[in-house]
């Protein structure tokens, strides 16, 4: 984790959860080296997507800078975040992150055929990832603007 991210990583999950205006929950994140998806508690706040081992973790595993990022969701429901896609600045690493939702995994209905259950689960996963992408896109579009109301001497 770079120096720019280390300060963000010091925020506890419970603090970010309360500040994120309920833009948080469990996602599965693919690792940079180990491509296996692992469950992480995630929260979108202050132009970052924070990810933690659990919702009670005191330190983030990482904080993805969403400023200038490109966010997309595939038909299969995988969200891809390409950091620094539009803005290149010192400390803003260019990298792609991949997330999937486990929404719908708890859907069980013995009266429905398995293929229908799979469609219901996939629809729930896709809807959940579109919601996350919307949150991330809103943060990615934010920019610093000085307070123009301040009186000049």
ROSE-4610 file (N, C-alpha, C; in Angstrom, 1 decimal, always signed):
// ROSE-4610
residu = [X/X/X/X/X/X/X/X/X/X/X/X/X/X/X/X/X/X/X/X/X/X/X/X/X/X/X/X/X/X/X/X/X/X/X/X/X/X/X/X/X/X/X/X/X/X/X/X/X/X/X/X/X/X/X/X/X/X/X/X/X/X/X/X/X/X/X/X/X/X/X/X/X/X/X/X/X/X/X/X/X/X/X/X/X/X/X/X/X/X/X/X/X/X/X/X/X/X/X/X/X/X/X/X/X/X/X/X/X/X/X/X/X/X/X/X/X/X/X/X/X/X/X/X/X/X/X/X/X/X/X/X/X/X/X/X/X/X/X/X/X/X/X/X/X/X/X/X/X/X/X/X/X/X/X/X/X/X/X/X/X/X/X/X/X/X/X/X/X/X/X/X/X/X/X/X/X/X/X/X/X/X/X/X/X/X/X/X/X/X/X/X/X/X/X/X/X/X/X/X/X/X/X/X/X/X/X/X/X/X/X/X/X/X/X/X/X/X/X/X/X/X/X/X/X/X/X/X/X/X/X/X/X/X/X/X/X/X/X/X/X/X/X/X/X/X/X/X/X/X/X/X/X/X/X/X/X/X/X/X/X/X/X/X/X/X/X/X/X/X/X/X/X/X/X/X/X/X/X/X/X/X/X/X/X/X/X/X/X/X/X/X/X/X/X/X/X/X/X/X/X/X/X/X/X/X/X/X/X/X/X/X/X/X/X/X/X/X/X/X/X/X/X/X/X/X/X/X/X/X/X/X/X/X/X/X/X/X/X/X/X/X/X/X/X/X/X/X/X/X/X/X/X/X/X/X/X/X/X/X/X/X/X/X/X/X/X/X/X/X/X/X/X/X/X/X/X/X/X/X/X/X/X/X/X/X/X/X/X/X/X/X/X/X/X/X/X/X/X/X/X/X/X/X/X/X/X/X/X/X/X/X/X/X/X/X/X/X/X/X/X/X/X/X/X/X/X/X/X/X/X/X/X/X/X/X/X/X/X/X/X/X/X/X/X/X/X/X/X/X/X/X/X/X/X/X/X/X/X]
num = [1/1/1/2/2/2/3/3/3/4/4/4/5/5/5/6/6/6/7/7/7/8/8/8/9/9/9/10/10/10/11/11/11/12/12/12/13/13/13/14/14/14/15/15/15/16/16/16/17/17/17/18/18/18/19/19/19/20/20/20/21/21/21/22/22/22/23/23/23/24/24/24/25/25/25/26/26/26/27/27/27/28/28/28/29/29/29/30/30/30/31/31/31/32/32/32/33/33/33/34/34/34/35/35/35/36/36/36/37/37/37/38/38/38/39/39/39/40/40/40/41/41/41/42/42/42/43/43/43/44/44/44/45/45/45/46/46/46/47/47/47/48/48/48/49/49/49/50/50/50/51/51/51/52/52/52/53/53/53/54/54/54/55/55/55/56/56/56/57/57/57/58/58/58/59/59/59/60/60/60/61/61/61/62/62/62/63/63/63/64/64/64/65/65/65/66/66/66/67/67/67/68/68/68/69/69/69/70/70/70/71/71/71/72/72/72/73/73/73/74/74/74/75/75/75/76/76/76/77/77/77/78/78/78/79/79/79/80/80/80/81/81/81/82/82/82/83/83/83/84/84/84/85/85/85/86/86/86/87/87/87/88/88/88/89/89/89/90/90/90/91/91/91/92/92/92/93/93/93/94/94/94/95/95/95/96/96/96/97/97/97/98/98/98/99/99/99/100/100/100/101/101/101/102/102/102/103/103/103/104/104/104/105/105/105/106/106/106/107/107/107/108/108/108/109/109/109/110/110/110/111/111/111/112/112/112/113/113/113/114/114/114/115/115/115/116/116/116/117/117/117/118/118/118/119/119/119/120/120/120/121/121/121/122/122/122/123/123/123/124/124/124/125/125/125/126/126/126/127/127/127/128/128/128/129/129/129/130/130/130/131/131/131/132/132/132/133/133/133/134/134/134/135/135/135/136/136/136/137/137/137/138/138/138/139/139/139/140/140/140/141/141/141/142/142/142/143/143/143/144/144/144/145/145/145/146/146/146/147/147/147/148/148/148/149/149/149/150/150/150/151/151/151/152/152/152/153/153/153]
x = [+0.8/+0.0/+0.9/+0.6/+1.5/+1.2/+2.1/+2.0/+0.7/+0.2/-1.0/-2.2/-2.1/-3.2/-3.1/-2.0/-1.8/-2.6/-2.8/-3.6/-5.1/-5.6/-6.9/-7.2/-6.1/-6.3/-6.4/-6.1/-6.2/-7.7/-8.6/-10.0/-10.6/-11.2/-11.8/-13.1/-13.4/-14.6/-15.9/-16.0/-17.2/-17.3/-16.2/-16.2/-16.6/-16.0/-16.3/-17.8/-18.2/-19.6/-20.6/-20.3/-21.2/-21.1/-19.9/-19.8/-20.2/-20.3/-20.5/-22.0/-22.9/-24.3/-24.9/-24.5/-25.1/-24.6/-23.5/-23.0/-21.9/-22.3/-21.4/-22.0/-21.2/-21.7/-20.6/-21.0/-20.0/-19.9/-18.7/-18.4/-17.3/-17.1/-15.9/-14.9/-13.7/-12.6/-11.6/-11.2/-10.0/-8.7/-7.8/-6.5/-5.6/-4.6/-3.6/-2.9/-2.3/-1.5/-2.4/-3.1/-4.0/-5.4/-5.8/-7.0/-8.3/-8.2/-9.4/-10.1/-11.4/-12.3/-12.4/-12.2/-12.4/-13.4/-14.2/-15.2/-14.5/-15.0/-14.5/-15.6/-15.5/-16.5/-16.0/-16.9/-16.5/-17.4/-16.8/-17.6/-17.1/-18.0/-17.7/-17.8/-16.7/-16.7/-15.5/-15.7/-14.7/-13.8/-14.4/-13.7/-12.9/-13.2/-12.5/-13.4/-13.0/-13.7/-12.8/-13.2/-12.4/-12.8/-11.8/-12.1/-11.4/-12.2/-11.7/-11.9/-11.2/-11.4/-12.8/-13.3/-14.6/-15.2/-16.5/-17.1/-16.7/-15.9/-15.4/-13.9/-13.3/-11.8/-11.5/-10.3/-9.9/-9.1/-8.5/-7.7/-8.1/-8.2/-8.6/-7.5/-7.9/-6.9/-6.4/-7.2/-6.8/-7.9/-7.5/-8.4/-8.2/-9.2/-9.0/-9.4/-8.5/-8.8/-9.7/-10.9/-11.9/-11.8/-11.0/-11.0/-10.4/-11.2/-10.8/-10.9/-11.4/-11.5/-12.6/-12.4/-13.5/-14.1/-15.4/-16.1/-17.0/-17.0/-17.9/-18.4/-19.5/-20.1/-20.4/-19.8/-20.0/-21.4/-21.8/-23.1/-23.1/-21.9/-21.9/-22.0/-21.9/-22.0/-20.7/-19.6/-18.3/-18.1/-17.8/-17.5/-16.0/-15.6/-14.2/-13.9/-12.9/-12.5/-11.1/-11.0/-9.7/-9.3/-8.3/-7.9/-7.1/-7.1/-6.4/-6.6/-7.8/-8.0/-8.1/-8.5/-8.6/-7.7/-7.1/-6.3/-5.0/-3.9/-2.6/-1.9/-1.7/-1.1/-0.2/+0.8/+1.7/+0.9/+1.3/+0.6/-0.7/-1.2/-2.4/-2.1/-2.0/-1.5/-2.5/-2.0/-2.9/-3.0/-4.3/-4.5/-6.0/-6.3/-7.7/-8.0/-9.2/-9.7/-11.0/-11.2/-12.4/-13.2/-14.5/-15.4/-16.6/-17.2/-18.4/-19.3/-20.6/-21.5/-21.9/-22.2/-22.8/-24.3/-24.9/-26.3/-27.0/-28.1/-28.9/-28.4/-27.2/-26.7/-27.6/-28.3/-29.2/-30.6/-30.8/-32.1/-32.2/-33.2/-33.4/-35.0/-35.4/-36.8/-36.9/-37.3/-37.4/-38.5/-39.4/-40.5/-40.1/-38.9/-38.5/-37.3/-37.3/-36.1/-34.8/-33.7/-32.4/-32.0/-32.4/-32.0/-32.7/-33.9/-34.7/-34.0/-33.6/-32.9/-31.6/-30.9/-29.6/-29.9/-31.0/-31.4/-31.7/-32.4/-32.8/-31.5/-30.6/-29.4/-28.6/-28.4/-27.6/-28.3/-29.6/-30.2/-30.0/-30.0/-29.7/-28.3/-27.3/-25.9/-25.7/-26.3/-26.1/-26.7/-27.9/-28.5/-27.7/-27.1/-26.2/-25.0/-24.4/-23.1/-23.4/-24.6/-24.9/-25.1/-25.7/-25.8/-24.5/-23.5/-22.2/-21.5/-21.7/-21.0/-21.6/-22.8/-23.4/-22.8/-22.7/-22.0/-20.6/-19.8/-18.4/-18.3/-19.2/-19.2/-19.5/-20.4/-20.7/-19.5/-18.7/-17.5/-16.4/-16.3/-15.3/-15.4/-16.7/-16.9/-16.7/-16.5/-16.3/-14.9/-14.8/-13.5/-13.4/-12.2/-12.0/-12.3/-13.2/-13.5/-13.3/-12.6/-12.3/-13.6/-13.7/-14.9/-14.9/-15.7/-15.7/-16.4/-17.1/-17.8/-16.9/-15.7/-14.8/-14.4/-14.5/-14.1/-12.6/-12.3/-10.9/-10.5/-9.3/-8.8/-8.7]
y = [-1.2/+0.0/+1.2/+2.2/+3.4/+4.4/+5.4/+6.4/+7.1/+7.4/+8.1/+7.3/+6.0/+5.1/+4.8/+4.9/+4.5/+5.4/+6.6/+7.5/+7.1/+6.8/+6.3/+5.0/+4.1/+2.8/+2.8/+3.9/+4.0/+4.2/+4.4/+4.6/+3.2/+3.1/+1.9/+1.6/+0.4/+0.0/+0.7/+0.6/+1.2/+2.7/+3.4/+4.8/+5.1/+4.4/+4.6/+4.2/+3.1/+2.7/+3.8/+4.5/+5.5/+6.7/+7.0/+8.2/+8.0/+6.7/+6.4/+6.5/+6.9/+7.1/+5.8/+4.7/+3.3/+2.8/+3.4/+2.9/+1.9/+0.8/-0.2/-1.6/-2.6/-4.0/-5.0/-6.2/-7.3/-7.5/-7.5/-7.9/-8.9/-9.5/-10.3/-9.6/-9.6/-8.9/-9.8/-9.7/-10.5/-9.8/-10.6/-10.1/-9.8/-9.0/-8.6/-9.8/-10.6/-11.8/-13.0/-13.2/-14.4/-13.9/-14.4/-14.0/-14.5/-15.4/-15.9/-14.8/-14.8/-13.8/-14.1/-13.1/-13.2/-12.2/-12.6/-11.7/-10.6/-9.3/-8.2/-7.2/-6.6/-5.5/-4.3/-3.7/-2.5/-1.3/-0.1/+1.1/+2.2/+2.9/+4.0/+5.3/+6.1/+7.3/+8.2/+9.5/+10.5/+10.1/+9.8/+9.5/+8.2/+7.3/+6.0/+4.9/+3.7/+2.5/+1.8/+1.7/+1.0/-0.4/-1.3/-2.7/-3.2/-4.0/-4.5/-6.0/-6.7/-8.1/-8.4/-7.6/-7.7/-6.3/-6.3/-5.0/-4.5/-5.2/-4.8/-4.5/-4.6/-4.3/-2.9/-2.7/-1.4/-0.7/-1.5/-1.0/-1.6/-0.7/-1.2/-2.0/-3.0/-3.8/-2.9/-1.9/-1.0/+0.0/+1.1/+2.2/+2.5/+2.3/+2.5/+4.0/+4.7/+6.1/+6.1/+6.6/+6.6/+7.8/+8.8/+10.1/+9.8/+10.1/+9.8/+8.4/+7.5/+6.1/+5.8/+4.7/+4.2/+3.0/+3.0/+1.9/+1.3/-0.1/-0.8/-2.0/-2.5/-3.8/-4.6/-5.9/-6.8/-7.4/-8.1/-8.8/-9.9/-10.4/-11.5/-10.9/-9.6/-9.0/-8.7/-8.7/-8.3/-6.8/-6.1/-4.7/-4.5/-3.7/-3.5/-2.0/-1.7/-0.3/-0.1/+0.8/+1.1/+2.5/+2.4/+3.7/+4.5/+5.8/+6.8/+6.6/+6.2/+5.9/+7.3/+8.3/+9.6/+10.7/+10.4/+11.4/+10.7/+11.2/+10.7/+11.7/+11.3/+12.2/+11.3/+12.0/+11.3/+10.6/+9.3/+8.6/+8.0/+8.2/+7.6/+6.4/+5.2/+4.0/+3.6/+3.3/+2.8/+1.3/+0.8/-0.6/-0.9/-2.2/-2.6/-3.5/-3.2/-4.0/-4.7/-5.9/-6.7/-7.1/-6.8/-7.2/-7.9/-8.8/-9.5/-9.5/-9.6/-9.6/-11.1/-11.3/-12.6/-12.4/-11.3/-11.2/-12.3/-12.7/-13.8/-15.2/-15.3/-16.7/-17.4/-16.6/-17.2/-17.6/-17.4/-17.7/-19.2/-19.8/-21.2/-21.4/-22.1/-22.3/-23.7/-24.7/-26.1/-26.3/-25.3/-25.4/-25.0/-24.3/-23.8/-24.7/-24.8/-25.5/-24.8/-25.6/-25.0/-23.9/-24.0/-23.0/-21.7/-21.7/-20.5/-19.9/-20.7/-20.2/-19.5/-20.1/-19.5/-18.1/-18.0/-16.7/-15.7/-16.1/-15.2/-14.7/-15.6/-15.2/-14.3/-14.6/-13.8/-12.4/-12.3/-11.0/-10.2/-10.8/-10.1/-9.6/-10.5/-10.1/-8.9/-8.9/-7.9/-6.5/-6.6/-5.4/-4.8/-5.7/-5.3/-4.6/-5.2/-4.6/-3.3/-3.1/-1.9/-0.8/-1.2/-0.2/+0.3/-0.7/-0.4/+0.5/+0.2/+1.0/+2.4/+2.6/+3.9/+4.7/+4.1/+4.8/+5.2/+4.2/+4.5/+5.6/+5.6/+6.6/+8.0/+8.0/+9.3/+9.9/+9.0/+9.5/+9.8/+9.0/+9.2/+10.6/+11.1/+12.4/+13.6/+13.3/+14.5/+15.1/+16.3/+17.0/+18.0/+18.4/+19.5/+20.8/+21.6/+22.9/+23.9/+24.9/+25.9/+26.6/+27.0/+27.7/+29.1/+29.3/+30.6/+31.7/+31.3/+32.3/+33.1/+32.5/+33.2/+34.6/+35.5/+36.9/+37.0/+37.7/+38.0/+39.3/+39.4/+40.6/+41.8]
z = [+0.0/+0.0/+0.0/-0.9/-1.0/+0.1/+0.1/+1.2/+1.1/-0.1/-0.3/+0.3/+0.2/+0.7/+2.2/+2.7/+4.1/+5.1/+4.8/+5.7/+5.6/+4.4/+4.3/+4.9/+4.9/+5.5/+7.0/+7.6/+9.1/+9.6/+8.7/+9.0/+9.4/+10.5/+10.9/+10.1/+9.9/+9.1/+9.7/+11.0/+11.6/+11.4/+11.4/+11.1/+9.7/+8.7/+7.3/+7.0/+7.7/+7.5/+7.9/+9.0/+9.5/+8.6/+8.1/+7.2/+5.8/+5.3/+3.9/+3.5/+4.5/+4.2/+3.6/+4.3/+3.9/+2.6/+2.0/+0.8/+1.1/+1.7/+2.2/+2.2/+2.3/+2.4/+2.0/+1.8/+1.5/+0.0/-0.5/-1.9/-1.9/-3.0/-3.2/-4.1/-3.7/-4.4/-4.9/-6.2/-6.7/-6.3/-5.9/-5.5/-6.8/-6.5/-7.6/-8.1/-7.2/-7.6/-7.5/-6.4/-6.3/-6.8/-8.0/-8.6/-8.0/-7.0/-6.3/-5.6/-5.7/-5.1/-3.6/-2.8/-1.3/-0.8/+0.2/+0.7/+1.5/+1.3/+1.9/+2.3/+3.4/+3.7/+3.0/+2.2/+1.4/+1.7/+1.5/+1.8/+0.8/+0.3/-0.6/+0.1/+0.2/+1.0/+0.5/+0.4/+0.2/-1.0/-2.1/-3.4/-3.3/-2.4/-2.2/-2.0/-2.5/-2.1/-1.1/+0.1/+1.1/+1.2/+1.4/+1.6/+2.9/+3.7/+5.0/+5.0/+5.9/+6.1/+6.6/+7.6/+8.2/+8.4/+8.8/+9.1/+10.4/+11.2/+12.5/+12.5/+11.3/+11.2/+11.5/+12.2/+12.6/+11.5/+10.6/+9.5/+8.2/+7.1/+5.8/+5.2/+4.4/+3.6/+2.5/+2.1/+1.0/+0.8/+0.1/-0.3/-1.7/-2.6/-4.0/-4.3/-4.8/-5.2/-6.4/-6.3/-7.4/-8.2/-7.8/-8.6/-10.0/-11.0/-12.4/-12.8/-12.0/-12.3/-13.3/-14.1/-15.0/-14.4/-14.2/-13.5/-14.6/-14.7/-15.6/-14.9/-15.4/-14.9/-16.2/-16.2/-17.3/-17.2/-18.3/-18.3/-17.2/-16.9/-15.9/-14.5/-14.3/-13.0/-12.3/-13.0/-12.5/-12.6/-11.5/-11.6/-11.7/-12.7/-12.9/-12.7/-11.8/-11.5/-12.1/-13.0/-13.6/-13.0/-12.1/-11.4/-12.4/-12.2/-12.9/-14.4/-14.8/-16.2/-17.0/-16.3/-17.0/-16.4/-15.2/-14.6/-14.1/-14.6/-14.2/-13.3/-12.0/-11.0/-10.1/-9.5/-8.6/-7.5/-7.2/-6.1/-6.5/-7.7/-8.1/-9.1/-8.5/-9.2/-10.3/-11.5/-12.5/-12.3/-12.1/-11.8/-12.0/-12.3/-12.4/-11.2/-10.7/-9.5/-10.0/-9.5/-9.9/-8.6/-8.7/-7.6/-8.1/-7.3/-7.6/-6.4/-6.6/-5.4/-5.1/-3.8/-3.5/-3.2/-3.7/-3.5/-4.3/-3.7/-4.3/-4.0/-3.4/-3.1/-2.0/-1.3/-0.3/-0.8/-2.1/-2.7/-2.8/-2.1/-2.2/-2.3/-3.3/-3.5/-4.2/-3.4/-3.9/-4.9/-5.0/-6.0/-7.4/-7.5/-8.8/-9.3/-10.6/-11.2/-11.0/-11.0/-10.7/-11.7/-13.0/-13.9/-13.6/-13.1/-12.7/-11.5/-10.5/-9.3/-9.8/-10.7/-11.2/-11.8/-12.6/-13.2/-12.2/-11.2/-10.1/-9.4/-9.1/-8.4/-9.3/-10.5/-11.5/-11.6/-11.6/-11.7/-10.4/-9.3/-8.0/-8.0/-8.4/-8.4/-9.4/-10.5/-11.5/-11.0/-10.4/-9.8/-8.7/-7.8/-6.7/-7.3/-8.3/-8.8/-9.5/-10.2/-10.8/-9.7/-8.6/-7.5/-7.0/-6.8/-6.4/-7.4/-8.7/-9.8/-9.7/-9.5/-9.4/-8.3/-7.1/-6.0/-6.3/-6.9/-7.2/-8.3/-9.3/-10.4/-9.8/-8.9/-8.2/-7.5/-6.9/-6.2/-7.2/-8.3/-9.3/-10.0/-10.0/-10.7/-9.8/-8.5/-7.6/-7.8/-7.7/-7.8/-6.7/-6.4/-5.4/-6.1/-5.4/-5.8/-4.7/-4.9/-3.8/-3.4/-2.2/-1.7/-2.3/-3.4/-4.1/-3.3/-2.3/-1.5/-0.5/-0.3/+0.6/+0.1/+1.0/+0.7/+0.5/-0.6/-0.9/-0.2/+0.3/+1.0/+0.1]
